[in-house]
Amino acid sequence: MKRRPEAVRGKLQIFQEMEKESRLREKPPELEYHAALIRGELGHVQPLMDQLFPDANVVFEIRKEEMEWQAESPATFGLSGLWTLEYKRELTTPLRIAAAHGHTACVRHLLDRGADPDATPGGRGALHEACLGAHTACARLLLRHRADPDLASADGLAPLHLCRAPASLGCAEALLEHGASVQQAGGTGQDTPLHVAAQHGLDDHARLYLDCRARVDARNSRGETALSLACGAAQRLDDLEHTRGLRLCALLLQHGAAVDARDEDERTPLHKACGHAQHSLVRLLLLHGAHAGALDYGGASPLARALQAAACAPAAAAQSTIQVLLNHGSPTVWPDAFPKVLRTCALVPAVIEVLVNSYTQLRVSESWKEMIPDEVYQQR
């Protein structure tokens, strides 16, 4: 007679190589359980838990195919320790897996079976996973089962810090309804949720946080405000992201963001916007009183940053950025430094034309020709 497997508690080990082997033979029960959780197959999860895995808080130890160096204890192996090459490991729970994939029915079943909503093996809880995946229904279900809305991950991040996509707005709303702190700084950068929203161009998230009295000029570990981060991340991939980012900056300014706030490198939001040749954003900042002649720690002005970006930016954007800076009182380039501009911006003659027109007089030198690469000179 075939012996019935004993119920498993504690930890389940899974090696990714098992997934390839299981195609040729019957799956081990722990792999079948793991796969059912990923796919959200409650009809398979329930009998497996009834027969083999009654502990809803069992921990999966997943050993991946990649390898990494691990440091052993210096107390055992001396001051330099011992480094060994081992397979990467990931610790997780059934609840985390179900929440990460948005399987609400499985999450509900696991919670009813006593799963701990705040368990964090591997460094994150189920609520972190739900927010990262923008699974609002799972997040609300976990919160109704008293998941901690401010639970810190191993990286010091609260669930609100992981609301990084437009679709995660519902998760953010649910967290705040259950008392999450909108002021909490976390991670190595000590960013607040408003910083995260600014970095990802999430204007609706930012509006939600500001309505909940988020500090508009809170600074992270690099001295950056949300406006500074938003301008530094202004190189958007498409028109929709660019529009959202522009709305976000306008929103922050409407709520009193300091337009000339400086980070640890003494750069203002205008420096960062000019570094991406975002002429619409540059115009917005200047209309709100940004100082066009501000110098950063290295002595560079916003105009200098725009000229550095000119060769990589679309010609029209670079030209418009420089023109709007000059129109708002930016000092032009010192005449003796003009040859350097020729070398940097040789591929963008429209930018050179704008600068030339900003001088009342400019002595032309034969040596300027040497500043322009031969292939560019032939083209132009």
C-alpha positions as CSV (number, residue, x, y, z in Angstrom):
1,M,0.0,0.0,0.0
2,K,1.3,3.5,-0.9
3,R,2.0,5.5,2.2
4,R,0.2,8.8,2.5
5,P,2.6,11.8,2.7
6,E,2.8,13.5,6.1
7,A,1.5,17.1,6.6
8,V,4.3,19.6,6.2
9,R,4.9,22.6,8.5
10,G,7.7,25.1,8.8
11,K,9.7,25.5,5.5
12,L,9.4,24.1,2.0
13,Q,12.4,24.1,-0.3
14,I,12.0,24.6,-4.0
15,F,14.8,24.5,-6.5
16,Q,14.0,26.1,-9.9
17,E,15.6,23.2,-11.7
18,M,12.7,21.1,-10.3
19,E,10.3,22.9,-12.7
20,K,12.2,21.6,-15.7
21,E,12.4,18.1,-14.3
22,S,8.8,18.0,-13.3
23,R,7.8,18.2,-17.0
24,L,9.1,14.7,-17.4
25,R,7.7,13.2,-14.3
26,E,5.1,13.8,-11.6
27,K,5.4,17.1,-9.8
28,P,6.5,17.0,-6.1
29,P,3.6,18.3,-3.9
30,E,5.4,21.4,-2.7
31,L,6.1,22.4,-6.4
32,E,2.4,21.7,-7.2
33,Y,1.3,23.9,-4.2
34,H,3.7,26.7,-5.3
35,A,2.4,26.6,-8.9
36,A,-1.2,26.6,-7.8
37,L,-0.6,29.7,-5.7
38,I,1.1,31.5,-8.6
39,R,-1.8,30.6,-11.0
40,G,-4.5,31.4,-8.4
41,E,-6.1,27.9,-8.6
42,L,-8.0,27.9,-5.4
43,G,-9.5,24.5,-6.4
44,H,-6.0,23.0,-6.1
45,V,-4.8,25.1,-3.2
46,Q,-7.6,24.0,-0.9
47,P,-7.1,20.2,-1.1
48,L,-3.3,20.5,-0.9
49,M,-3.7,22.6,2.3
50,D,-6.2,20.1,3.7
51,Q,-4.0,17.1,3.0
52,L,-0.4,18.2,3.1
53,F,0.1,21.9,4.0
54,P,-2.2,22.8,6.8
55,D,0.1,25.6,8.1
56,A,-1.0,28.7,6.2
57,N,2.3,30.4,7.3
58,V,4.6,27.8,5.8
59,V,7.7,29.5,4.3
60,F,8.9,28.7,0.8
61,E,12.7,28.7,0.3
62,I,13.1,29.1,-3.4
63,R,16.6,28.4,-4.7
64,K,17.2,30.0,-8.0
65,E,19.5,29.0,-10.9
66,E,21.7,32.1,-10.5
67,M,24.5,32.1,-8.0
68,E,25.9,34.8,-5.8
69,W,28.8,35.2,-3.3
70,Q,27.8,34.9,0.4
71,A,29.9,36.0,3.3
72,E,30.3,33.6,6.2
73,S,30.8,34.7,9.8
74,P,34.1,36.5,10.5
75,A,33.9,35.1,14.1
76,T,34.4,31.6,12.6
77,F,36.8,32.4,9.7
78,G,38.8,35.4,10.8
79,L,38.5,39.1,10.0
80,S,38.3,38.6,6.3
81,G,35.6,35.9,6.7
82,L,35.0,33.2,4.1
83,W,33.1,33.9,0.8
84,T,31.3,31.0,-0.8
85,L,29.5,30.8,-4.1
86,E,25.9,29.7,-3.4
87,Y,22.6,29.6,-5.2
88,K,20.4,32.7,-4.7
89,R,17.6,32.1,-2.2
90,E,14.3,33.8,-1.9
91,L,12.0,33.4,1.1
92,T,8.3,33.9,0.8
93,T,4.9,32.7,2.0
94,P,1.7,31.5,0.3
95,L,0.0,34.8,1.2
96,R,2.8,36.8,-0.4
97,I,2.7,34.8,-3.5
98,A,-1.1,35.1,-3.9
99,A,-1.1,38.8,-3.1
100,A,1.8,39.5,-5.6
101,H,-0.3,37.9,-8.4
102,G,-3.6,39.5,-7.4
103,H,-5.4,36.3,-6.6
104,T,-8.0,37.7,-4.2
105,A,-9.8,34.4,-3.6
106,C,-6.6,32.6,-2.6
107,V,-5.7,35.6,-0.3
108,R,-9.1,35.3,1.4
109,H,-8.7,31.5,1.8
110,L,-5.3,31.8,3.3
111,L,-6.3,34.6,5.7
112,D,-9.3,32.5,6.8
113,R,-6.9,29.6,7.5
114,G,-4.8,31.8,9.8
115,A,-2.2,33.3,7.5
116,D,-0.3,36.2,9.2
117,P,-0.9,39.3,7.0
118,D,2.3,40.9,8.5
119,A,4.7,38.0,8.0
120,T,7.9,39.2,6.2
121,P,10.2,36.3,5.4
122,G,12.3,37.5,2.6
123,G,12.0,41.1,3.7
124,R,8.5,42.1,2.4
125,G,4.9,41.4,3.5
126,A,1.8,40.5,1.5
127,L,0.6,44.1,1.6
128,H,3.9,45.3,0.0
129,E,3.4,42.8,-2.8
130,A,-0.2,43.8,-3.4
131,C,0.8,47.5,-3.7
132,L,3.8,46.8,-5.9
133,G,1.5,44.8,-8.2
134,A,-1.3,47.5,-8.0
135,H,-3.8,44.8,-6.8
136,T,-6.3,47.0,-5.0
137,A,-8.8,44.3,-4.0
138,C,-6.0,42.2,-2.4
139,A,-4.7,45.3,-0.5
140,R,-8.1,46.1,0.8
141,L,-8.7,42.5,1.9
142,L,-5.4,42.4,3.8
143,L,-6.1,45.8,5.5
144,R,-9.6,44.5,6.6
145,H,-7.7,41.6,8.2
146,R,-5.6,44.2,10.1
147,A,-2.4,44.2,8.1
148,D,-0.2,47.0,9.3
149,P,-0.5,49.9,6.7
150,D,3.0,51.2,7.7
151,L,4.8,47.9,7.9
152,A,8.4,48.4,7.0
153,S,10.2,46.0,4.6
154,A,13.8,45.0,5.1
155,D,14.7,48.0,2.9
156,G,12.8,50.3,5.2
157,L,9.9,50.8,2.7
158,A,6.3,51.1,3.7
159,P,3.5,49.7,1.4
160,L,2.8,53.3,0.4
161,H,6.3,53.6,-1.0
162,L,5.6,50.7,-3.4
163,C,2.6,52.4,-5.0
164,R,4.7,53.3,-8.1
165,A,2.3,52.8,-11.0
166,P,-0.8,54.8,-12.1
167,A,-2.9,51.7,-11.4
168,S,-1.8,51.6,-7.8
169,L,-3.9,54.7,-6.9
170,G,-6.6,52.5,-5.4
171,C,-4.0,50.8,-3.1
172,A,-2.7,54.2,-2.0
173,E,-6.3,55.3,-1.2
174,A,-6.9,52.2,0.8
175,L,-3.7,52.5,2.8
176,L,-4.5,56.1,3.7
177,E,-8.1,55.2,4.7
178,H,-6.6,52.7,7.1
179,G,-4.2,55.2,8.7
180,A,-1.0,54.9,6.7
181,S,1.4,57.8,7.3
182,V,1.9,60.1,4.3
183,Q,5.0,61.6,5.9
184,Q,6.9,58.4,6.4
185,A,10.5,58.5,4.9
186,G,12.0,55.1,3.9
187,G,14.6,53.3,2.0
188,T,18.2,54.3,1.5
189,G,17.2,57.6,0.0
190,Q,14.7,58.4,2.8
191,D,12.0,59.3,0.3
192,T,8.5,60.1,1.3
193,P,5.5,58.8,-0.7
194,L,5.4,62.2,-2.3
195,H,9.0,61.8,-3.5
196,V,8.0,58.4,-5.0
197,A,5.0,59.9,-6.8
198,A,7.2,62.7,-8.1
199,Q,9.9,60.4,-9.4
200,H,7.3,58.3,-11.3
201,G,5.3,61.2,-12.6
202,L,2.1,60.2,-10.7
203,D,0.1,63.4,-10.5
204,D,-3.0,61.7,-9.1
205,H,-1.0,60.1,-6.3
206,A,0.7,63.4,-5.5
207,R,-2.7,65.2,-5.3
208,L,-4.0,62.5,-2.9
209,Y,-0.9,62.9,-0.7
210,L,-1.1,66.6,-0.7
211,D,-4.8,66.5,0.2
212,C,-3.7,64.4,3.2
213,R,-1.3,67.1,4.2
214,A,1.9,65.7,2.9
215,R,4.8,68.2,3.4
216,V,5.4,69.6,-0.1
217,D,9.1,70.5,0.6
218,A,10.1,67.5,2.6
219,R,13.7,66.5,1.7
220,N,15.3,63.1,1.2
221,S,18.8,62.1,2.2
222,R,20.2,63.8,-0.9
223,G,18.4,67.1,0.0
224,E,15.9,66.8,-2.8
225,T,12.3,68.0,-2.6
226,A,9.5,66.3,-4.6
227,L,9.7,69.1,-7.2
228,S,13.5,68.6,-7.6
229,L,12.9,64.8,-8.1
230,A,10.1,65.5,-10.6
231,C,12.3,67.8,-12.7
232,G,15.2,65.3,-12.5
233,A,13.0,62.5,-13.8
234,A,11.4,64.7,-16.5
235,Q,12.8,62.6,-19.4
236,R,9.6,60.8,-20.1
237,L,9.2,57.9,-22.5
238,D,6.0,59.1,-24.2
239,D,3.7,62.2,-24.4
240,L,1.3,60.9,-21.7
241,E,4.1,60.5,-19.2
242,H,5.4,63.9,-20.1
243,T,2.0,65.5,-19.7
244,R,1.5,63.8,-16.3
245,G,5.0,65.0,-15.2
246,L,4.2,68.6,-16.2
247,R,0.8,68.5,-14.3
248,L,2.6,67.1,-11.3
249,C,5.2,70.0,-11.2
250,A,2.4,72.5,-11.6
251,L,0.5,70.9,-8.8
252,L,3.5,71.0,-6.5
253,L,4.1,74.7,-7.3
254,Q,0.4,75.5,-6.6
255,H,0.9,73.9,-3.2
256,G,3.8,76.2,-2.4
257,A,6.8,74.1,-3.4
258,A,10.0,76.2,-3.2
259,V,10.9,76.8,-6.9
260,D,14.6,77.3,-6.1
261,A,15.1,74.6,-3.5
262,R,18.7,73.3,-3.8
263,D,19.8,69.7,-3.3
264,E,23.2,68.5,-1.9
265,D,24.9,69.5,-5.2
266,E,23.3,73.0,-5.0
267,R,21.2,72.2,-8.1
268,T,17.8,73.8,-8.4
269,P,14.8,72.2,-10.1
270,L,15.6,74.5,-13.0
271,H,19.1,72.9,-13.4
272,K,17.5,69.5,-13.6
273,A,14.8,70.5,-16.1
274,C,17.4,72.2,-18.3
275,G,19.5,69.0,-18.1
276,H,16.7,67.2,-20.0
277,A,15.9,70.1,-22.3
278,Q,12.3,70.1,-21.2
279,H,11.3,73.6,-22.5
280,S,7.7,73.4,-21.2
281,L,8.9,72.6,-17.7
282,V,11.6,75.2,-17.9
283,R,9.0,77.8,-18.9
284,L,6.7,76.7,-16.0
285,L,9.5,77.1,-13.4
286,L,10.6,80.5,-14.8
287,L,7.0,81.7,-14.7
288,H,6.9,80.8,-11.0
289,G,10.0,82.9,-10.3
290,A,12.9,80.4,-10.7
291,H,16.3,82.1,-10.7
292,A,17.7,81.7,-14.3
293,G,21.3,82.5,-13.2
294,A,21.6,80.2,-10.2
295,L,24.9,78.4,-10.0
296,D,25.3,74.8,-8.7
297,Y,28.2,73.5,-6.6
298,G,30.4,73.1,-9.8
299,G,29.6,76.6,-10.9
300,A,27.2,75.6,-13.7
301,S,24.2,77.6,-14.6
302,P,20.9,76.3,-15.9
303,L,22.0,77.6,-19.4
304,A,25.2,75.5,-19.1
305,R,23.2,72.4,-18.3
306,A,20.9,73.1,-21.3
307,L,23.9,73.5,-23.6
308,Q,25.4,70.2,-22.3
309,A,22.1,68.4,-23.1
310,A,21.7,70.1,-26.5
311,A,23.6,67.5,-28.5
312,C,21.5,64.7,-27.2
313,A,18.1,66.4,-27.2
314,P,15.8,67.1,-30.1
315,A,17.0,70.3,-31.8
316,A,13.7,72.2,-31.4
317,A,13.5,71.4,-27.7
318,A,17.1,72.5,-27.1
319,Q,16.6,75.7,-29.0
320,S,13.4,76.5,-27.2
321,T,14.9,75.8,-23.8
322,I,17.9,78.1,-24.3
323,Q,15.7,80.8,-25.8
324,V,13.3,80.8,-22.9
325,L,16.2,81.0,-20.4
326,L,17.6,84.0,-22.2
327,N,14.2,85.6,-22.4
328,H,14.0,85.3,-18.6
329,G,17.3,87.0,-17.8
330,S,19.8,84.2,-17.9
331,P,23.3,85.5,-18.4
332,T,24.6,84.3,-21.8
333,V,27.9,82.5,-22.3
334,W,31.1,84.5,-21.7
335,P,32.5,85.4,-25.2
336,D,35.9,83.7,-24.4
337,A,34.0,80.5,-23.8
338,F,32.1,80.6,-27.0
339,P,34.5,78.2,-28.8
340,K,33.6,75.5,-26.3
341,V,29.9,76.0,-27.2
342,L,30.8,75.5,-30.9
343,R,32.5,72.2,-30.1
344,T,29.7,71.0,-27.9
345,C,26.7,72.2,-30.0
346,A,28.2,71.8,-33.5
347,L,25.4,69.3,-34.4
348,V,22.7,71.8,-33.4
349,P,23.3,75.0,-35.3
350,A,19.9,76.4,-34.2
351,V,21.3,76.6,-30.7
352,I,24.4,78.4,-31.8
353,E,22.2,80.9,-33.7
354,V,20.1,81.7,-30.6
355,L,23.3,82.3,-28.6
356,V,24.9,84.5,-31.2
357,N,21.8,86.6,-31.3
358,S,22.0,87.1,-27.6
359,Y,25.2,89.2,-27.8
360,T,25.2,92.9,-28.7
361,Q,28.5,92.3,-30.3
362,L,30.7,89.2,-30.8
363,R,34.2,89.2,-32.4
364,V,34.4,86.2,-34.8
365,S,37.7,84.4,-34.9
366,E,39.2,82.2,-37.6
367,S,40.2,79.7,-34.9
368,W,36.5,78.9,-34.4
369,K,36.6,76.7,-37.4
370,E,39.0,74.4,-35.6
371,M,36.4,73.8,-32.9
372,I,33.9,72.2,-35.4
373,P,34.6,68.6,-36.4
374,D,35.5,68.3,-40.1
375,E,32.5,66.0,-40.9
376,V,30.1,68.4,-39.3
377,Y,31.7,71.4,-41.1
378,Q,31.3,69.6,-44.4
379,Q,27.6,68.8,-43.7
380,R,26.8,72.4,-42.7
